[in-house]
Amino acid sequence: MDSRSDSAQLYTPPLNEPAPRELCTDCGVSRMSDPKQCGQACQFIKPNYPAMELQVHGRTRDAAKPDEAFFGPYRRMLQAAMKQPRENAQWTGITTRIGERLLETGAVEAVITMAADPADKWKPRPVLVTRAKDMAQCRGMRMGYAPSLALLEPARAAGFKRIAVIGIPCQIYALRSLEQKLGFERLYAIGTPCSDNTTTEAFHGFLDLLSDKPETITYLEFRADYRVELRFDDGRIKEIPFLLLPISKLPSDFFPITCRTCVDYTNTLADITVGYMAGRGEQWLLVRNERGEELLGLLGDEVRLSEPTSAGKRAAPVKGFLKNTELAAGGLPVRGMPNWLRPFMGWLMPKVGPRGLEFARARVEMKAVETVLHLRRAYKHKMKNMVPAHVWALVKPYGLAPEDDEQRK
């Protein structure tokens, strides 16, 4: 039996069990007919970003555009919001609206994305969507692993020749690695940034720390103003400054080592990246190539666009993050400040900390720092292959440099 129904029209074919892997986010490749493709496709084995950027975008990062060192190749960066925000969307619904428009216009025959598992609203379920109106069921954030790429072969077997994939960086890297052999006539990659994932079960433990009625939480978002926003089923909204989050109560392995060693926060191989970091309360778009321009064009005048802004300085927060990550010795970095000072700093950071593009740069540098420190601690023998040159360039200003056995010759 499969999980297709006439009422939902969201199709999840039967999936193989994942092949065992040492470092894996279950993107879905190991569940395909040839699990050995992981050796070619996986971001956590031997990524080659210059070659992949050239393949996807026709060029590598341009040194004359300094922000490409942080965010990868792009044509335009924009701050954006749907003029009419979509109900139950994580932000205003840009990502799912692009999926809708691709199906409405016939540009694709199917969209591979994720929806909520029927048994758990926070658990992601990979789905094939063939009707525009069903994209509404894919709005919102899920936490956990979604083996979306396992749906590529069923999509091809169903006769679909034009598809879109909405995915996070480790999924999109693998998709691009396999794209040419998949044989689709047209493939669009809509990327969302991702820095840290966890299991759905662990995420429920986090929700338990945020509310005495976690089952009533309907929405959670880490915002660029240094706050977490919670929404509840009775309409209440709660905002928690980052510095007041109960991070110290989480298990040290709450975020898996794969997420702590991810080298592609901003999904650089997508045609368009739709995120939040530089959005200043709206969304942040990186239109990366001609196909990305086509995707944005599908929204027409439904979307409000403006130029991103930047404020504050990132160096001190990144240095502080580096120090705390070193002190954590593999656990979660917790700022060493007295409790009485945390509320004040939680109030102050949105006013003086890095904001807009500077916030995005800070987060990318923090992820690069995290990658080097955690790999050096846990998988030093893998560093030579796993850490690309652009990551070493990001951490150099903070005193981190490759040792003799940590860099490709």
Helices and strands as residue ranges (DSSP letters): E 10-11, G 29-31, G 35-37, H 38-41, H 49-57, H 68-71, E 76-82, H 94-104, E 110-117, E 120-129, G 132-138, G 148-151, H 152-157, E 162-167, H 169-182, E 186-191, H 200-210, G 214-216, E 217-222, E 227-232, E 237-241, G 242-244, G 247-249, H 257-260, E 272-275, E 283-287, H 290-297, G 300-302, E 303-306, E 310-311, H 315-328, H 342-352, E 355-356, H 357-378, G 380-382, H 383-386, H 389-395, G 396-398
